[in-house]
Each structure stands twice: as C-alpha cells, then as structure tokens.
Amino acid sequence: MTADHAYKVGRFLGWYYGMLRQRNGETTTPRIVIGKDTRRSSYMFEYSLVAGLTASGADAYLLAMSPPRPSVAYIARV
C-alpha cells in the first residue's frame, strides 16, 4: 500500500460514513479514530489517511502510539 492508496481509502471512508449518517438523518460529521503502531511507515499512512478523511468532510482523531487493539477499541466505543 502506498500513501496515495491510503489517501483514496480515507476519501472513500469519509464519503461513505458521511452518506450513511445523512441517510440516517444525522447532521453531524463522521468521527473516525486512528491508531498506529511503532513502525516508521505508520506516520506516512496516518497522515495520508487523515488527509483523505478531512478532504471528504470527516473528523479524524489521532491516538498516540499505544497498544493498538485495546486502546482503539476502547476509544471507539466511548
């Protein structure tokens, strides 16, 4: 996966969740939580994904590096 692919995925996800919320009658913007691991490439993919999400109208919330599964699942639920 390249940064260009991550940007396109972000654009699609922002659009998709925006349309889903609109169809359900909600007027707020989609909020998406992003967690990453310790690999150096994580920063590149994170920033590209955030660029795509915000370009399509979603709000992106970034988590610091932490154990990905438990923390992302907890934050997404809360």
All heavy atoms as a GROMACS GRO file, in nm:
protein
  613
    1MET      N    1   0.085  -0.117   0.000
    1MET     CA    2   0.000   0.000   0.000
    1MET      C    3   0.090   0.123   0.000
    1MET      O    4   0.190   0.129   0.070
    1MET     CB    5  -0.090   0.001   0.122
    1MET     CG    6  -0.183   0.120   0.125
    1MET     SD    7  -0.283   0.134   0.272
    1MET     CE    8  -0.430   0.054   0.217
    2THR      N    9   0.052   0.221  -0.077
    2THR     CA   10   0.127   0.346  -0.082
    2THR      C   11   0.047   0.457  -0.015
    2THR      O   12  -0.070   0.439   0.020
    2THR     CB   13   0.156   0.385  -0.228
    2THR    OG1   14   0.032   0.412  -0.294
    2THR    CG2   15   0.232   0.276  -0.301
    3ALA      N   16   0.111   0.572  -0.001
    3ALA     CA   17   0.043   0.687   0.059
    3ALA      C   18  -0.076   0.730  -0.027
    3ALA      O   19  -0.178   0.773   0.026
    3ALA     CB   20   0.141   0.802   0.077
    4ASP      N   21  -0.063   0.714  -0.157
    4ASP     CA   22  -0.174   0.750  -0.246
    4ASP      C   23  -0.295   0.662  -0.221
    4ASP      O   24  -0.408   0.709  -0.220
    4ASP     CB   25  -0.128   0.739  -0.392
    4ASP     CG   26  -0.234   0.788  -0.489
    4ASP    OD1   27  -0.291   0.897  -0.464
    4ASP    OD2   28  -0.260   0.719  -0.589
    5HIS      N   29  -0.272   0.534  -0.199
    5HIS     CA   30  -0.382   0.442  -0.169
    5HIS      C   31  -0.447   0.478  -0.036
    5HIS      O   32  -0.570   0.474  -0.023
    5HIS     CB   33  -0.333   0.297  -0.165
    5HIS     CG   34  -0.298   0.243  -0.298
    5HIS    ND1   35  -0.174   0.195  -0.327
    5HIS    CD2   36  -0.370   0.230  -0.411
    5HIS    CE1   37  -0.171   0.154  -0.452
    5HIS    NE2   38  -0.289   0.175  -0.506
    6ALA      N   39  -0.365   0.511   0.064
    6ALA     CA   40  -0.419   0.548   0.196
    6ALA      C   41  -0.505   0.674   0.183
    6ALA      O   42  -0.611   0.684   0.247
    6ALA     CB   43  -0.306   0.571   0.295
    7TYR      N   44  -0.463   0.769   0.101
    7TYR     CA   45  -0.543   0.890   0.079
    7TYR      C   46  -0.678   0.855   0.016
    7TYR      O   47  -0.782   0.904   0.060
    7TYR     CB   48  -0.467   0.988  -0.011
    7TYR     CG   49  -0.546   1.111  -0.046
    7TYR    CD1   50  -0.558   1.215   0.046
    7TYR    CD2   51  -0.608   1.124  -0.169
    7TYR    CE1   52  -0.631   1.328   0.016
    7TYR    CE2   53  -0.681   1.236  -0.200
    7TYR     CZ   54  -0.692   1.338  -0.108
    7TYR     OH   55  -0.766   1.449  -0.139
    8LYS      N   56  -0.676   0.769  -0.084
    8LYS     CA   57  -0.801   0.729  -0.151
    8LYS      C   58  -0.893   0.652  -0.057
    8LYS      O   59  -1.014   0.670  -0.061
    8LYS     CB   60  -0.769   0.646  -0.275
    8LYS     CG   61  -0.707   0.728  -0.386
    8LYS     CD   62  -0.670   0.642  -0.505
    8LYS     CE   63  -0.602   0.724  -0.612
    8LYS     NZ   64  -0.561   0.642  -0.726
    9VAL      N   65  -0.835   0.567   0.026
    9VAL     CA   66  -0.915   0.495   0.126
    9VAL      C   67  -0.980   0.594   0.222
    9VAL      O   68  -1.097   0.583   0.256
    9VAL     CB   69  -0.829   0.391   0.201
    9VAL    CG1   70  -0.901   0.338   0.323
    9VAL    CG2   71  -0.791   0.277   0.109
   10GLY      N   72  -0.902   0.693   0.266
   10GLY     CA   73  -0.956   0.796   0.354
   10GLY      C   74  -1.069   0.874   0.289
   10GLY      O   75  -1.171   0.902   0.352
   11ARG      N   76  -1.052   0.911   0.163
   11ARG     CA   77  -1.159   0.983   0.091
   11ARG      C   78  -1.286   0.900   0.085
   11ARG      O   79  -1.396   0.949   0.107
   11ARG     CB   80  -1.115   1.018  -0.052
   11ARG     CG   81  -1.014   1.126  -0.066
   11ARG     CD   82  -1.070   1.262  -0.042
   11ARG     NE   83  -1.184   1.291  -0.124
   11ARG     CZ   84  -1.199   1.400  -0.195
   11ARG    NH1   85  -1.106   1.491  -0.196
   11ARG    NH2   86  -1.307   1.420  -0.264
   12PHE      N   87  -1.269   0.771   0.053
   12PHE     CA   88  -1.386   0.685   0.043
   12PHE      C   89  -1.454   0.668   0.178
   12PHE      O   90  -1.576   0.678   0.189
   12PHE     CB   91  -1.349   0.547  -0.013
   12PHE     CG   92  -1.464   0.451  -0.009
   12PHE    CD1   93  -1.567   0.462  -0.101
   12PHE    CD2   94  -1.473   0.355   0.089
   12PHE    CE1   95  -1.676   0.376  -0.096
   12PHE    CE2   96  -1.580   0.269   0.095
   12PHE     CZ   97  -1.682   0.278   0.001
   13LEU      N   98  -1.376   0.641   0.284
   13LEU     CA   99  -1.436   0.620   0.416
   13LEU      C  100  -1.507   0.744   0.466
   13LEU      O  101  -1.615   0.735   0.523
   13LEU     CB  102  -1.330   0.576   0.517
   13LEU     CG  103  -1.274   0.436   0.499
   13LEU    CD1  104  -1.160   0.412   0.596
   13LEU    CD2  105  -1.384   0.333   0.516
   14GLY      N  106  -1.448   0.861   0.445
   14GLY     CA  107  -1.514   0.985   0.484
   14GLY      C  108  -1.644   1.006   0.410
   14GLY      O  109  -1.746   1.043   0.468
   15TRP      N  110  -1.643   0.978   0.280
   15TRP     CA  111  -1.765   0.991   0.200
   15TRP      C  112  -1.869   0.888   0.243
   15TRP      O  113  -1.986   0.921   0.263
   15TRP     CB  114  -1.732   0.971   0.052
   15TRP     CG  115  -1.853   0.959  -0.033
   15TRP    CD1  116  -1.930   1.060  -0.083
   15TRP    CD2  117  -1.916   0.837  -0.077
   15TRP    NE1  118  -2.035   1.008  -0.155
   15TRP    CE2  119  -2.029   0.872  -0.153
   15TRP    CE3  120  -1.885   0.703  -0.059
   15TRP    CZ2  121  -2.111   0.777  -0.210
   15TRP    CZ3  122  -1.967   0.608  -0.117
   15TRP    CH2  123  -2.079   0.646  -0.192
   16TYR      N  124  -1.825   0.763   0.261
   16TYR     CA  125  -1.917   0.656   0.295
   16TYR      C  126  -1.987   0.682   0.428
   16TYR      O  127  -2.109   0.672   0.438
   16TYR     CB  128  -1.842   0.522   0.300
   16TYR     CG  129  -1.929   0.407   0.342
   16TYR    CD1  130  -2.018   0.349   0.253
   16TYR    CD2  131  -1.924   0.357   0.472
   16TYR    CE1  132  -2.099   0.244   0.291
   16TYR    CE2  133  -2.005   0.253   0.511
   16TYR     CZ  134  -2.092   0.197   0.420
   16TYR     OH  135  -2.172   0.093   0.459
   17TYR      N  136  -1.910   0.712   0.530
   17TYR     CA  137  -1.971   0.735   0.661
   17TYR      C  138  -2.053   0.864   0.664
   17TYR      O  139  -2.152   0.873   0.736
   17TYR     CB  140  -1.867   0.734   0.772
   17TYR     CG  141  -1.820   0.594   0.802
   17TYR    CD1  142  -1.690   0.555   0.778
   17TYR    CD2  143  -1.909   0.500   0.853
   17TYR    CE1  144  -1.648   0.425   0.804
   17TYR    CE2  145  -1.869   0.371   0.879
   17TYR     CZ  146  -1.739   0.334   0.854
   17TYR     OH  147  -1.699   0.206   0.880
   18GLY      N  148  -2.015   0.962   0.583
   18GLY     CA  149  -2.096   1.083   0.571
   18GLY      C  150  -2.231   1.054   0.508
   18GLY      O  151  -2.335   1.102   0.554
   19MET      N  152  -2.231   0.973   0.403
   19MET     CA  153  -2.357   0.936   0.338
   19MET      C  154  -2.442   0.848   0.429
   19MET      O  155  -2.564   0.862   0.433
   19MET     CB  156  -2.330   0.863   0.206
   19MET     CG  157  -2.265   0.950   0.101
   19MET     SD  158  -2.363   1.097   0.059
   19MET     CE  159  -2.501   1.024  -0.021
   20LEU      N  160  -2.380   0.760   0.503
   20LEU     CA  161  -2.452   0.673   0.595
   20LEU      C  162  -2.521   0.755   0.704
   20LEU      O  163  -2.638   0.732   0.736
   20LEU     CB  164  -2.355   0.572   0.658
   20LEU     CG  165  -2.412   0.455   0.734
   20LEU    CD1  166  -2.494   0.366   0.640
   20LEU    CD2  167  -2.300   0.376   0.796
   21ARG      N  168  -2.450   0.852   0.759
   21ARG     CA  169  -2.509   0.939   0.862
   21ARG      C  170  -2.620   1.024   0.803
   21ARG      O  171  -2.723   1.046   0.866
   21ARG     CB  172  -2.401   1.026   0.924
   21ARG     CG  173  -2.304   0.945   1.007
   21ARG     CD  174  -2.194   1.030   1.065
   21ARG     NE  175  -2.237   1.104   1.182
   21ARG     CZ  176  -2.248   1.054   1.303
   21ARG    NH1  177  -2.220   0.927   1.323
   21ARG    NH2  178  -2.285   1.128   1.404
   22GLN      N  179  -2.600   1.072   0.682
   22GLN     CA  180  -2.703   1.155   0.617
   22GLN      C  181  -2.829   1.072   0.591
   22GLN      O  182  -2.940   1.120   0.611
   22GLN     CB  183  -2.648   1.209   0.485
   22GLN     CG  184  -2.740   1.304   0.415
   22GLN     CD  185  -2.677   1.354   0.286
   22GLN    OE1  186  -2.592   1.289   0.226
   22GLN    NE2  187  -2.719   1.472   0.244
   23ARG      N  188  -2.812   0.948   0.549
   23ARG     CA  189  -2.926   0.862   0.524
   23ARG      C  190  -3.004   0.832   0.651
   23ARG      O  191  -3.125   0.814   0.650
   23ARG     CB  192  -2.879   0.731   0.460
   23ARG     CG  193  -2.995   0.646   0.414
   23ARG     CD  194  -2.957   0.521   0.343
   23ARG     NE  195  -2.818   0.514   0.303
   23ARG     CZ  196  -2.752   0.401   0.287
   23ARG    NH1  197  -2.812   0.287   0.309
   23ARG    NH2  198  -2.628   0.399   0.249
   24ASN      N  199  -2.933   0.827   0.764
   24ASN     CA  200  -2.998   0.802   0.893
   24ASN      C  201  -3.053   0.929   0.957
   24ASN      O  202  -3.101   0.925   1.070
   24ASN     CB  203  -2.900   0.734   0.989
   24ASN     CG  204  -2.868   0.593   0.946
   24ASN    OD1  205  -2.946   0.529   0.878
   24ASN    ND2  206  -2.751   0.545   0.984
   25GLY      N  207  -3.043   1.041   0.888
   25GLY     CA  208  -3.099   1.165   0.938
   25GLY      C  209  -3.011   1.240   1.036
   25GLY      O  210  -3.057   1.333   1.101
   26GLU      N  211  -2.886   1.203   1.048
   26GLU     CA  212  -2.794   1.270   1.139
   26GLU      C  213  -2.724   1.384   1.065
   26GLU      O  214  -2.690   1.372   0.948
   26GLU     CB  215  -2.691   1.172   1.193
   26GLU     CG  216  -2.753   1.058   1.271
   26GLU     CD  217  -2.650   0.959   1.318
   26GLU    OE1  218  -2.536   1.000   1.345
   26GLU    OE2  219  -2.684   0.841   1.325
   27THR      N  220  -2.704   1.495   1.134
   27THR     CA  221  -2.643   1.611   1.070
   27THR      C  222  -2.498   1.634   1.111
   27THR      O  223  -2.432   1.721   1.055
   27THR     CB  224  -2.723   1.739   1.103
   27THR    OG1  225  -2.726   1.755   1.245
   27THR    CG2  226  -2.864   1.730   1.047
   28THR      N  227  -2.447   1.557   1.207
   28THR     CA  228  -2.309   1.575   1.249
   28THR      C  229  -2.213   1.506   1.152
   28THR      O  230  -2.251   1.415   1.079
   28THR     CB  231  -2.287   1.516   1.390
   28THR    OG1  232  -2.321   1.377   1.387
   28THR    CG2  233  -2.373   1.588   1.492
   29THR      N  234  -2.090   1.553   1.154
   29THR     CA  235  -1.989   1.492   1.065
   29THR      C  236  -1.941   1.360   1.124
   29THR      O  237  -1.941   1.342   1.246
   29THR     CB  238  -1.869   1.586   1.047
   29THR    OG1  239  -1.812   1.613   1.174
   29THR    CG2  240  -1.910   1.716   0.982
   30PRO      N  241  -1.897   1.269   1.039
   30PRO     CA  242  -1.844   1.142   1.090
   30PRO      C  243  -1.716   1.165   1.170
   30PRO      O  244  -1.634   1.249   1.135
   30PRO     CB  245  -1.814   1.061   0.964
   30PRO     CG  246  -1.864   1.138   0.850
   30PRO     CD  247  -1.900   1.273   0.895
   31ARG      N  248  -1.700   1.090   1.278
   31ARG     CA  249  -1.580   1.098   1.361
   31ARG      C  250  -1.509   0.964   1.354
   31ARG      O  251  -1.568   0.861   1.385
   31ARG     CB  252  -1.616   1.132   1.504
   31ARG     CG  253  -1.679   1.270   1.516
   31ARG     CD  254  -1.720   1.298   1.656
   31ARG     NE  255  -1.825   1.203   1.694
   31ARG     CZ  256  -1.888   1.205   1.810
   31ARG    NH1  257  -1.856   1.293   1.900
   31ARG    NH2  258  -1.982   1.118   1.836
   32ILE      N  259  -1.383   0.966   1.314
   32ILE     CA  260  -1.307   0.844   1.293
   32ILE      C  261  -1.181   0.847   1.379
   32ILE      O  262  -1.107   0.945   1.378
   32ILE     CB  263  -1.273   0.826   1.144
   32ILE    CG1  264  -1.404   0.814   1.066
   32ILE    CG2  265  -1.184   0.706   1.122
   32ILE    CD1  266  -1.393   0.814   0.919
   33VAL      N  267  -1.157   0.739   1.453
   33VAL     CA  268  -1.040   0.725   1.540
   33VAL      C  269  -0.934   0.645   1.466
   33VAL      O  270  -0.964   0.541   1.408
   33VAL     CB  271  -1.078   0.654   1.671
   33VAL    CG1  272  -0.957   0.632   1.757
   33VAL    CG2  273  -1.184   0.733   1.745
   34ILE      N  274  -0.810   0.694   1.470
   34ILE     CA  275  -0.700   0.626   1.402
   34ILE      C  276  -0.591   0.594   1.504
   34ILE      O  277  -0.543   0.683   1.575
   34ILE     CB  278  -0.641   0.714   1.290
   34ILE    CG1  279  -0.747   0.744   1.186
   34ILE    CG2  280  -0.521   0.645   1.227
   34ILE    CD1  281  -0.704   0.842   1.082
   35GLY      N  282  -0.554   0.469   1.512
   35GLY     CA  283  -0.444   0.425   1.597
   35GLY      C  284  -0.332   0.373   1.509
   35GLY      O  285  -0.355   0.332   1.396
   36LYS      N  286  -0.210   0.378   1.559
   36LYS     CA  287  -0.097   0.330   1.479
   36LYS      C  288   0.000   0.253   1.567
   36LYS      O  289  -0.004   0.263   1.689
   36LYS     CB  290  -0.027   0.446   1.410
   36LYS     CG  291   0.040   0.542   1.504
   36LYS     CD  292   0.115   0.647   1.426
   36LYS     CE  293   0.179   0.742   1.522
   36LYS     NZ  294   0.124   0.871   1.525
   37ASP      N  295   0.087   0.177   1.502
   37ASP     CA  296   0.189   0.104   1.576
   37ASP      C  297   0.323   0.177   1.565
   37ASP      O  298   0.328   0.290   1.521
   37ASP     CB  299   0.197  -0.041   1.527
   37ASP     CG  300   0.229  -0.050   1.379
   37ASP    OD1  301   0.270   0.052   1.319
   37ASP    OD2  302   0.214  -0.159   1.323
   38THR      N  303   0.430   0.110   1.602
   38THR     CA  304   0.559   0.176   1.612
   38THR      C  305   0.641   0.175   1.483
   38THR      O  306   0.752   0.228   1.483
   38THR     CB  307   0.643   0.109   1.722
   38THR    OG1  308   0.656  -0.030   1.692
   38THR    CG2  309   0.577   0.127   1.857
   39ARG      N  310   0.590   0.120   1.378
   39ARG     CA  311   0.668   0.120   1.253
   39ARG      C  312   0.682   0.261   1.198
   39ARG      O  313   0.592   0.343   1.210
   39ARG     CB  314   0.601   0.030   1.148
   39ARG     CG  315   0.619  -0.116   1.179
   39ARG     CD  316   0.548  -0.199   1.080
   39ARG     NE  317   0.406  -0.201   1.120
   39ARG     CZ  318   0.314  -0.276   1.064
   39ARG    NH1  319   0.344  -0.352   0.964
   39ARG    NH2  320   0.191  -0.273   1.108
   40ARG      N  321   0.793   0.288   1.134
   40ARG     CA  322   0.819   0.420   1.080
   40ARG      C  323   0.718   0.459   0.971
   40ARG      O  324   0.681   0.574   0.959
   40ARG     CB  325   0.960   0.422   1.021
   40ARG     CG  326   1.021   0.557   1.022
   40ARG     CD  327   1.161   0.556   0.971
   40ARG     NE  328   1.247   0.476   1.057
   40ARG     CZ  329   1.370   0.442   1.026
   40ARG    NH1  330   1.422   0.480   0.912
   40ARG    NH2  331   1.442   0.368   1.108
   41SER      N  332   0.673   0.364   0.894
   41SER     CA  333   0.578   0.392   0.786
   41SER      C  334   0.439   0.429   0.838
   41SER      O  335   0.358   0.482   0.764
   41SER     CB  336   0.567   0.272   0.693
   41SER     OG  337   0.520   0.159   0.764
   42SER      N  338   0.413   0.403   0.965
   42SER     CA  339   0.281   0.434   1.022
   42SER      C  340   0.248   0.581   1.010
   42SER      O  341   0.134   0.620   0.986
   42SER     CB  342   0.274   0.392   1.168
   42SER     OG  343   0.284   0.254   1.180
   43TYR      N  344   0.349   0.667   1.028
   43TYR     CA  345   0.326   0.811   1.020
   43TYR      C  346   0.282   0.852   0.880
   43TYR      O  347   0.189   0.930   0.863
   43TYR     CB  348   0.451   0.888   1.058
   43TYR     CG  349   0.483   0.880   1.203
   43TYR    CD1  350   0.578   0.790   1.250
   43TYR    CD2  351   0.417   0.960   1.295
   43TYR    CE1  352   0.606   0.781   1.384
   43TYR    CE2  353   0.444   0.951   1.431
   43TYR     CZ  354   0.540   0.862   1.474
   43TYR     OH  355   0.567   0.853   1.608
   44MET      N  356   0.346   0.797   0.778
   44MET     CA  357   0.312   0.831   0.641
   44MET      C  358   0.168   0.789   0.609
   44MET      O  359   0.091   0.867   0.554
   44MET     CB  360   0.408   0.760   0.545
   44MET     CG  361   0.376   0.784   0.399
   44MET     SD  362   0.486   0.695   0.288
   44MET     CE  363   0.449   0.525   0.326
   45PHE      N  364   0.132   0.667   0.648
   45PHE     CA  365  -0.003   0.621   0.620
   45PHE      C  366  -0.106   0.697   0.702
   45PHE      O  367  -0.214   0.728   0.654
   45PHE     CB  368  -0.014   0.470   0.644
   45PHE     CG  369   0.062   0.389   0.545
   45PHE    CD1  370   0.158   0.300   0.585
   45PHE    CD2  371   0.038   0.404   0.409
   45PHE    CE1  372   0.228   0.226   0.493
   45PHE    CE2  373   0.108   0.331   0.315
   45PHE     CZ  374   0.204   0.242   0.358
   46GLU      N  375  -0.073   0.727   0.826
   46GLU     CA  376  -0.165   0.802   0.911
   46GLU      C  377  -0.197   0.939   0.851
   46GLU      O  378  -0.312   0.978   0.840
   46GLU     CB  379  -0.105   0.818   1.050
   46GLU     CG  380  -0.190   0.899   1.144
   46GLU     CD  381  -0.119   0.926   1.275
   46GLU    OE1  382  -0.002   0.966   1.273
   46GLU    OE2  383  -0.183   0.906   1.380
   47TYR      N  384  -0.092   1.012   0.812
   47TYR     CA  385  -0.114   1.146   0.758
   47TYR      C  386  -0.189   1.143   0.625
   47TYR      O  387  -0.272   1.228   0.598
   47TYR     CB  388   0.018   1.220   0.742
   47TYR     CG  389   0.088   1.246   0.873
   47TYR    CD1  390   0.226   1.241   0.882
   47TYR    CD2  391   0.017   1.272   0.991
   47TYR    CE1  392   0.291   1.264   1.003
   47TYR    CE2  393   0.080   1.293   1.111
   47TYR     CZ  394   0.217   1.290   1.116
   47TYR     OH  395   0.281   1.312   1.235
   48SER      N  396  -0.160   1.044   0.543
   48SER     CA  397  -0.232   1.032   0.415
   48SER      C  398  -0.379   0.997   0.438
   48SER      O  399  -0.467   1.051   0.373
   48SER     CB  400  -0.168   0.925   0.327
   48SER     OG  401  -0.038   0.961   0.294
   49LEU      N  402  -0.404   0.907   0.531
   49LEU     CA  403  -0.541   0.869   0.564
   49LEU      C  404  -0.618   0.988   0.620
   49LEU      O  405  -0.733   1.014   0.582
   49LEU     CB  406  -0.540   0.754   0.663
   49LEU     CG  407  -0.671   0.687   0.697
   49LEU    CD1  408  -0.734   0.625   0.573
   49LEU    CD2  409  -0.650   0.580   0.803
   50VAL      N  410  -0.556   1.064   0.710
   50VAL     CA  411  -0.619   1.182   0.767
   50VAL      C  412  -0.649   1.286   0.659
   50VAL      O  413  -0.755   1.347   0.658
   50VAL     CB  414  -0.532   1.243   0.879
   50VAL    CG1  415  -0.582   1.379   0.919
   50VAL    CG2  416  -0.531   1.151   0.999
   51ALA      N  417  -0.557   1.304   0.566
   51ALA     CA  418  -0.579   1.399   0.458
   51ALA      C  419  -0.702   1.361   0.375
   51ALA      O  420  -0.784   1.445   0.340
   51ALA     CB  421  -0.456   1.407   0.368
   52GLY      N  422  -0.716   1.233   0.345
   52GLY     CA  423  -0.833   1.187   0.270
   52GLY      C  424  -0.961   1.201   0.349
   52GLY      O  425  -1.064   1.241   0.296
   53LEU      N  426  -0.956   1.168   0.477
   53LEU     CA  427  -1.076   1.178   0.561
   53LEU      C  428  -1.124   1.322   0.574
   53LEU      O  429  -1.242   1.351   0.557
   53LEU     CB  430  -1.048   1.121   0.701
   53LEU     CG  431  -1.036   0.970   0.711
   53LEU    CD1  432  -0.976   0.931   0.845
   53LEU    CD2  433  -1.171   0.905   0.692
   54THR      N  434  -1.032   1.412   0.604
   54THR     CA  435  -1.072   1.551   0.621
   54THR      C  436  -1.112   1.616   0.490
   54THR      O  437  -1.196   1.705   0.489
   54THR     CB  438  -0.961   1.632   0.690
   54THR    OG1  439  -0.842   1.621   0.614
   54THR    CG2  440  -0.937   1.582   0.831
   55ALA      N  441  -1.054   1.571   0.380
   55ALA     CA  442  -1.092   1.625   0.249
   55ALA      C  443  -1.236   1.589   0.214
   55ALA      O  444  -1.302   1.662   0.140
   55ALA     CB  445  -0.997   1.573   0.141
   56SER      N  446  -1.284   1.479   0.268
   56SER     CA  447  -1.422   1.439   0.240
   56SER      C  448  -1.518   1.478   0.351
   56SER      O  449  -1.632   1.435   0.352
   56SER     CB  450  -1.430   1.289   0.212
   56SER     OG  451  -1.384   1.217   0.322
   57GLY      N  452  -1.472   1.557   0.448
   57GLY     CA  453  -1.562   1.613   0.547
   57GLY      C  454  -1.571   1.540   0.680
   57GLY      O  455  -1.653   1.575   0.763
   58ALA      N  456  -1.487   1.443   0.702
   58ALA     CA  457  -1.491   1.369   0.829
   58ALA      C  458  -1.394   1.432   0.929
   58ALA      O  459  -1.301   1.503   0.890
   58ALA     CB  460  -1.453   1.223   0.806
   59ASP      N  461  -1.415   1.405   1.055
   59ASP     CA  462  -1.323   1.446   1.161
   59ASP      C  463  -1.238   1.326   1.198
   59ASP      O  464  -1.290   1.217   1.222
   59ASP     CB  465  -1.399   1.493   1.286
   59ASP     CG  466  -1.472   1.624   1.264
   59ASP    OD1  467  -1.430   1.701   1.176
   59ASP    OD2  468  -1.569   1.649   1.337
   60ALA      N  469  -1.106   1.345   1.202
   60ALA     CA  470  -1.014   1.237   1.236
   60ALA      C  471  -0.953   1.265   1.372
   60ALA      O  472  -0.907   1.376   1.399
   60ALA     CB  473  -0.906   1.225   1.130
   61TYR      N  474  -0.953   1.165   1.458
   61TYR     CA  475  -0.894   1.174   1.591
   61TYR      C  476  -0.776   1.077   1.596
   61TYR      O  477  -0.793   0.958   1.573
   61TYR     CB  478  -0.996   1.140   1.699
   61TYR     CG  479  -1.108   1.241   1.703
   61TYR    CD1  480  -1.223   1.222   1.628
   61TYR    CD2  481  -1.096   1.355   1.780
   61TYR    CE1  482  -1.325   1.315   1.631
   61TYR    CE2  483  -1.198   1.449   1.783
   61TYR     CZ  484  -1.312   1.429   1.708
   61TYR     OH  485  -1.411   1.522   1.710
   62LEU      N  486  -0.658   1.130   1.625
   62LEU     CA  487  -0.537   1.050   1.624
   62LEU      C  488  -0.499   1.009   1.766
   62LEU      O  489  -0.500   1.091   1.857
   62LEU     CB  490  -0.422   1.131   1.563
   62LEU     CG  491  -0.449   1.191   1.426
   62LEU    CD1  492  -0.330   1.272   1.380
   62LEU    CD2  493  -0.484   1.084   1.327
   63LEU      N  494  -0.466   0.882   1.780
   63LEU     CA  495  -0.418   0.831   1.908
   63LEU      C  496  -0.266   0.825   1.904
   63LEU      O  497  -0.207   0.800   1.800
   63LEU     CB  498  -0.473   0.691   1.935
   63LEU     CG  499  -0.623   0.679   1.945
   63LEU    CD1  500  -0.661   0.534   1.965
   63LEU    CD2  501  -0.675   0.763   2.059
   64ALA      N  502  -0.204   0.847   2.017
   64ALA     CA  503  -0.060   0.830   2.025
   64ALA      C  504  -0.027   0.682   2.013
   64ALA      O  505  -0.116   0.597   2.021
   64ALA     CB  506  -0.010   0.885   2.158
   65MET      N  507   0.099   0.651   1.995
   65MET     CA  508   0.137   0.510   1.986
   65MET      C  509   0.109   0.441   2.118
   65MET      O  510   0.152   0.486   2.224
   65MET     CB  511   0.284   0.497   1.951
   65MET     CG  512   0.307   0.513   1.805
   65MET     SD  513   0.469   0.460   1.761
   65MET     CE  514   0.544   0.617   1.729
   66SER      N  515   0.030   0.338   2.110
   66SER     CA  516  -0.010   0.262   2.228
   66SER      C  517  -0.046   0.122   2.182
   66SER      O  518  -0.049   0.096   2.063
   66SER     CB  519  -0.129   0.330   2.296
   66SER     OG  520  -0.236   0.340   2.207
   67PRO      N  521  -0.075   0.032   2.273
   67PRO     CA  522  -0.118  -0.100   2.228
   67PRO      C  523  -0.242  -0.085   2.141
   67PRO      O  524  -0.346  -0.039   2.189
   67PRO     CB  525  -0.151  -0.175   2.357
   67PRO     CG  526  -0.088  -0.096   2.466
   67PRO     CD  527  -0.071   0.043   2.417
   68PRO      N  528  -0.232  -0.110   2.012
   68PRO     CA  529  -0.338  -0.073   1.919
   68PRO      C  530  -0.475  -0.131   1.947
   68PRO      O  531  -0.573  -0.059   1.952
   68PRO     CB  532  -0.289  -0.122   1.784
   68PRO     CG  533  -0.149  -0.162   1.801
   68PRO     CD  534  -0.122  -0.176   1.946
   69ARG      N  535  -0.485  -0.260   1.966
   69ARG     CA  536  -0.618  -0.318   1.976
   69ARG      C  537  -0.698  -0.272   2.097
   69ARG      O  538  -0.809  -0.226   2.081
   69ARG     CB  539  -0.609  -0.469   1.971
   69ARG     CG  540  -0.578  -0.515   1.832
   69ARG     CD  541  -0.573  -0.663   1.824
   69ARG     NE  542  -0.459  -0.694   1.741
   69ARG     CZ  543  -0.381  -0.796   1.756
   69ARG    NH1  544  -0.403  -0.882   1.849
   69ARG    NH2  545  -0.279  -0.816   1.675
   70PRO      N  546  -0.647  -0.284   2.215
   70PRO     CA  547  -0.731  -0.247   2.331
   70PRO      C  548  -0.764  -0.098   2.334
   70PRO      O  549  -0.876  -0.060   2.362
   70PRO     CB  550  -0.650  -0.287   2.452
   70PRO     CG  551  -0.539  -0.370   2.404
   70PRO     CD  552  -0.522  -0.344   2.259
   71SER      N  553  -0.668  -0.012   2.305
   71SER     CA  554  -0.694   0.131   2.319
   71SER      C  555  -0.786   0.183   2.209
   71SER      O  556  -0.876   0.261   2.236
   71SER     CB  557  -0.562   0.209   2.319
   71SER     OG  558  -0.491   0.188   2.198
   72VAL      N  559  -0.765   0.141   2.087
   72VAL     CA  560  -0.852   0.187   1.977
   72VAL      C  561  -0.994   0.136   1.997
   72VAL      O  562  -1.091   0.210   1.978
   72VAL     CB  563  -0.797   0.141   1.840
   72VAL    CG1  564  -0.893   0.177   1.728
   72VAL    CG2  565  -0.662   0.206   1.813
   73ALA      N  566  -1.010   0.012   2.038
   73ALA     CA  567  -1.143  -0.041   2.062
   73ALA      C  568  -1.214   0.032   2.174
   73ALA      O  569  -1.333   0.065   2.165
   73ALA     CB  570  -1.135  -0.190   2.095
   74TYR      N  571  -1.140   0.064   2.280
   74TYR     CA  572  -1.200   0.136   2.392
   74TYR      C  573  -1.242   0.278   2.351
   74TYR      O  574  -1.353   0.320   2.379
   74TYR     CB  575  -1.102   0.141   2.509
   74TYR     CG  576  -1.152   0.223   2.624
   74TYR    CD1  577  -1.251   0.173   2.708
   74TYR    CD2  578  -1.106   0.352   2.646
   74TYR    CE1  579  -1.300   0.249   2.813
   74TYR    CE2  580  -1.154   0.428   2.750
   74TYR     CZ  581  -1.251   0.377   2.832
   74TYR     OH  582  -1.300   0.452   2.935
   75ILE      N  583  -1.153   0.349   2.285
   75ILE     CA  584  -1.183   0.487   2.244
   75ILE      C  585  -1.297   0.490   2.144
   75ILE      O  586  -1.386   0.577   2.151
   75ILE     CB  587  -1.057   0.554   2.184
   75ILE    CG1  588  -0.949   0.567   2.290
   75ILE    CG2  589  -1.089   0.687   2.123
   75ILE    CD1  590  -0.984   0.658   2.405
   76ALA      N  591  -1.301   0.399   2.050
   76ALA     CA  592  -1.409   0.396   1.951
   76ALA      C  593  -1.543   0.371   2.017
   76ALA      O  594  -1.645   0.426   1.977
   76ALA     CB  595  -1.381   0.290   1.847
   77ARG      N  596  -1.543   0.289   2.119
   77ARG     CA  597  -1.669   0.259   2.188
   77ARG      C  598  -1.717   0.376   2.272
   77ARG      O  599  -1.836   0.404   2.280
   77ARG     CB  600  -1.652   0.136   2.275
   77ARG     CG  601  -1.778   0.092   2.340
   77ARG     CD  602  -1.753  -0.036   2.410
   77ARG     NE  603  -1.854  -0.129   2.365
   77ARG     CZ  604  -1.893  -0.231   2.435
   77ARG    NH1  605  -1.834  -0.259   2.548
   77ARG    NH2  606  -1.985  -0.311   2.391
   78VAL      N  607  -1.622   0.442   2.339
   78VAL     CA  608  -1.656   0.553   2.427
   78VAL      C  609  -1.692   0.673   2.343
   78VAL      O  610  -1.784   0.743   2.362
   78VAL     CB  611  -1.537   0.588   2.520
   78VAL    CG1  612  -1.562   0.715   2.595
   78VAL    CG2  613  -1.512   0.475   2.616
   0.00000   0.00000   0.00000
